[in-house]
């Protein structure tokens, strides 16, 4: 008797049972659900606030607006970073209005109250006109937890949430070989979009859409289910390993010429693609060998990467709204955040970081060639206005508005998911636990 093999693979080591909760439309369209997320979800997770490259000297700051909140992260004299709510304790005025900068004192533009980088009030007008005496030295900005991992700065609103490295697990260990600490964020783009933040989160929790939304990737990324490995962790995070430098097994690319995409990937490492006609799957091993031999002379440090990390794509989705997609020469950050007031809108963010290579002055990014420097491309737009957030990301966002419209239909009764979309099911069950159960 022949035993059928599963068409999608879940790691036997990293798999989590799901309950089968119905994924209802209200979570995408309801203001009541949005408010529950604001009260019960967002305070209970770590948020990526920025990169350490912007916080080098005392008084350097970055701002992260999130929904109705605004948080500032400030470099301290001892080298640490503190995070504060961006709200003056006098009458609530926002203190920092720019994305990043440096100042010896954080100054409120309304009445001129001034705070040291550690959040201590050091100057007010008419200090003797307070019933309790001069508030300077006694009043401080409201502080949040702030920790770093690699080149990233995170903040958290709740003292009971696990420390950052524990909360991120297993990714700090799994990504250690990439040596992300000094990678440079060249691309920093974002866009307002007309759909709920979870629509793109669902999208990044599955690869089912690749053949239809990203068909051109199939010539150099194998999106076939039998070779794609899904992992789900008890923490709520999950991941997907997808074979790179190999064409999809959904079509016969093996017996003919090397297809575009894979052809250029081979040439980039001095491999003659024409020699691999009829055996295109062998290119992957040839690239591994070439990177081992030539990586150091080209300025790349591959010494602690596995062979798999040299050529494959590790797609990490952190609960609830952060994605890290790793390849040895690029780290992509993809995130959606809630609109301050409208559940049917969100903010999409796309960063790309690259390892520093001596002598490199320019680099190819998802929106075109750019100078190799921090935030060489930094812009905010409205999705649909013709400004790209990345050629693949544009494709992902292209389905968002029509899906949001369809979710408003009385005819939508809940998602019907194939087995390969189990990570979506798990995501929404965790969301139910937070929002409905107040986890």
N, C-alpha and C positions, 0 to 999 in steps of 0.2 A: 504494500500500500504506500502511495506517495503522500508525504506530509507536506502541505503547502507552507512556504516560508512567508512570514509577515512582510508586507510591502513597505512598511516604515519601521525603522529600527529605534527602539528606546534602549538606552544603556542599562544593562542588568544591574550595574552598580549605582546608577543615578536615575531612579524612577520613583514616581510618587503616584499613589492611587488617587483617582478622582471620584466625586460623588454623583456627578451627572446633573448638577443644578441647572435649571433653565436660565439661559442668558437673555434677560429681558431687555426690552427697548428703553425702559424708563431710565436706566443708568446712562444712556447716551443723550437723553432729551430733557430730563426733568430737573428743574431748579432745586427741588427738594433733595434729590440724590446728590446734586452738586454741593449743597450745603452740608450734607452728611459727610461727604468726602473732605470738605474743608475742616470739619470738626474732628473727624475720627480717623481719617487716612493720612492726610498730609503732615500732621504733627508727629506721626509715628514712624517716619522713615527719614533716612539721610538724603539730603539734596546736594547735587553737584553745583557749587557756587561759582567756580572759576578755576584758573590755573595759577600755580605759584610763581610763574614767570612775571606776573604783574605785581607781585608783592615782594620786592627785593630790599627796600629800605624802610626804616621806621616812618610811619605816616602814609605809606602807599596803601591805597584802598581799591576794592572792587565792589560793585553793587550788583545784586541779583534781585530783580523784581519777580515775584512769584504769586500769581493770582492777585489777591488784595494786599499781600504782604510785600515788604521790601526789606532786604537784609544787606548790611555792609560788612565786609571782611577787611580787617585792618592789620597791617604789619606792626609788631611791637618791637621795642628796643632790645629785648632779649632774643629776638629772632622768631618768636612764636607768632601765631595769627589768632586774633580774637574776632568774633562775629557779634554784631549788635542789630537789633531791630532798628530800621531806619526811621526813627520817630523821636522827635524832641520831647523830653519829659515835661517841658513847660506847657505846651498846648497841642502837641501832637504833630507839628509840622514836619514834613520829610526834610532830613538834613542834607543828604547827598542826592543830587539830581543827575549826575553823569554816571557813565558806565564804569569808569576807572580814572584814577588820578593819584595825586599825592598832596598832603597838606600837613603842616605841623599841628594844626588844630582843626577839629571838625566844627564848623560854624553854622548855626541856624540862620537862614536868610531872613527870618521874620523879625526877631528881636535881638539877634546878635549873640545869643548864648554860645559859649565855646567849650569844647571838650577836648582833652588830651587823647592821643591815640588809644589809651587804655580805657576810654569811656568816662573818665572822671570830669565832672564839670569844673572848669577853672576860671570862667569869667561870666558875669551877668551884669546887666545894667542895674543900677540902684541896688546893690547887694544888701543894704541895711533895711530895705523896705519889705522884708519877709518876717512873718510872725515868729518863725522858728530860728531867726538869725540868718546870716549869710549861708546860702545853700552850697557854695563852692567847696569842693573837697568832700562833701557829704552825699551829693547827688551823682548818680552814674547812669549811663545809658543801659537799657535792658539788654542783657547778654544772652546769647545762645551758645550751644555747644559748637565747637569748630575743630575739625581734625583734617589731616591730609593723608593722601595715598598717592604715591608716584608723583606726577606733576599736577595733581588735582586737589582742590580745596572743597571740603564738604561742610555743611551746617545741618543742625537738627534742632527742632523745637522742643523735644521731649527728653527729660533726663533719664527716663526708664528704658529708652531704646538702647540696644547693645552697642558697645564701642564700634567705631567705623570698620576696623579691620575684621572684626568678628561678623559684623552685619554684611560686609561685602563677600564673605567666604562663599565659595572656594576661589574666587577670582584673583586675589592678591598672590596666591601661590601658583595658580594655573598660568598667570600672565607674567610671572617673575622673569622668565627667560627673555622677554622682549626688552627689558631694561628701559621702561618708559620714563624714568625720572627726568631725563633731560630732553625729551622729545619737544618739538616746537609746534605750537598751534599756528598754522599758516592760514587756515580757513575758519572763519567764525561768522556764520550767516544764520539768519532766522527769518521767519515769516508768519504773519497772522493768517489763519486759515479758518474756513467756514465748516468746521466739523468738530465733534467732541474729541478730546485728547486720547480717548481709548481706542478710537478707530485705527490710528496708526500703531498703537501698542499691539492690538490684535494682529495687525499686518506683520509686525516684527516678531511675533510669536509663532509664525508658521512660514514654511517655504512653498506652500501649495500654489502661491501666486506667481512664482518665478517664471514658469513657462508662458504665462499669459501676459504679465505686466513687464517682465524683463527678459524677453526672448533672446536678446543679443548676448546676454551673459552665458548662454548655454554652450557657446563655442570654447570657453576656457574655464568654466566652473561646472562641475558635474552636479546637476540638481536632481539626479535620479534618486528615488527613494531608497532602493536597496543599499546605496553607498553613503547615505546621509545619516549621521548619528545624532539623535536628540538626547539631551540630558536634562533632568529636572531635580532640583535640590530641595531639601526640607525647608530651607530658608525662604522659599518662594521664588528665588531666581532660577533661571534655566539657561541652556545653551544649545548650540547646534554646530557640529563640525561638518563642513562641506568641502569635498575634495576640490582642490584648485589645480591649475595647470593640466587639466584633463577635461575634454568635452563631455557633454551630457550623455548618459547611456539611454536617454529617451529616444535618440536617433542614432543611426549608424554613422558616426564620425570616424570610426576606427579604420575602416577598410580603404578609405579614400585619401585625398589630399588633406593636409593640416589646415583646419579652418581659420579664418581671420580671428584675431584675438589671441588664440593659442599660438598662431604663427609668430606674432610680434613678441609674445611672452618668451618664446624660445630664442628668437633673435637677440633679445635684450641681454641674454646671457651667453652669447657667442655660439649658439647651437643652430646648425643648419636645418631648418624645418623640412626641407625637401628630402632629407635622408630618412625622415620618419613617415613617409607616405605608406599607408597601409598598416601602420602600427603607432598611431598617434598617442595611445595610452602610455607609451614608453617615454614620452617627453617629460612627464612628471619626475621620474627618477633622474633623467638627464639634468633637469634644472636643479634638483637637490645636490647632485654632484658638482655642478658648476658653481653654485652658491657657496658650497664648502671650500672650493678651491680658489674662487675669485672674490668672495665677499669682503675679506679684510682689505685687499688691495683697492677695492672700490669705496672703502670707508665705512662699511657696515660691520657691526659686531653681532655675528650669528653664533657666537661661541656657546651660549647657554640655551639656544633654541633646539628643539627636537626637529627631526626631519619633517614631521607633520606640520610643525609651525612654520617651517621654511616655505612651504608651498600651498598649504590649505588655509581656509578661512574659518576663524573661530568667532561665532556670532553669539555674544553674551547679552541676555536680556535680564536686567535687574528690576525686580519688583519695586515700585509699580511702573515707572515711566522712563527708564534710562537704558539705552542700548550701547554696547561697545562692540564694534566689529574690528577684529584684529587680522592684519597680515603683517609680515615682517618689515615692510617698508611704509605702513600707514596704519594709524589708529583713527577710526571714525567714531564720533560721539553723535548719537541720534536721539532726540528727546522731544516729547510733546508735553506741554504744561497747560493747565486750565486757564481759560479766559477769566478775568476778574469777576464777571457778572453773568455771562451768557454760556449755558451748558453746551450750546451748539457751535461754539467757536473754541479755538485753542491757539497756542503759539508753538510752532515747530522750530527746532534748533538743530543745526548741523555744524559740527566742528571736525576738522581733520588735523591730526598731529603727525609729524614726520621725524625720524631720527636724524640728529645733526650729522652731516657729512662734510668733512673739511673741503673747502673750495666750492661747495655747492652754492650757487647764487640764485637759481630758479628751480621750480619744481612744478610738475603737472598736478593739478587739483581737479576735483569733480566739476568745477566751474571754469576751468581753463588754466593756462600757465600763470604762475605768480612768483614774485620775488620770495626767496627763502628767508622769511623773517616773521616774527611774531605778528599775528593778525594782519598779514599783508592784504587779505580780503576780509573786510569786516563791514557787514551791512545788514539792515533790516528792511523787509519788504512786505507786500501783501501777496499771498499766493494767487497766481492767476494774472498778475500784472506784467508778466513777461520776463521777470528777473529770476534767474535760476537759483535754486538752493542745492544744485548738484544733479547731474543727469539721471542717476538712478533714483535719487530722492524725489525728483520731479515726477517720475513715473509712480512712485509710491503714493504721493499726495494726489495724483490725478484722479484716483477713485474715491477720495474722501468725501467730497461734497455730495456726489450721487448716492453714496452709501448712507450719509446722514439723512438725505431726503427719504430714502427707502425705509429707514428705521422709524420714521414718523408715520408709516402706513399702518392702518388698522389690520392690514393683511399680514404683517410680520408677527409671528407667534413665538419667536425665539430661534436661536441659531441651531442648525442641523450640521454637525461637524463630523468630518472623517477622522479616523484614528490618528492621522499625522498631525491633526490640530489639537491634540490633547493638551498642549501647552497653553492654548487659549482657554480651554476649559478650566485648567488649574488656576490661571490668572484670575478669572472671574469668580471662582470659588473663594480664593483668598480675598478678593475685593468684597464679596458678600460677608465674609467673616469680619472684616474691618468695619464696613459701613452698616451692616445689619446687626452685627453682634458687638460692635464697639470694641474690637480686639485691641 
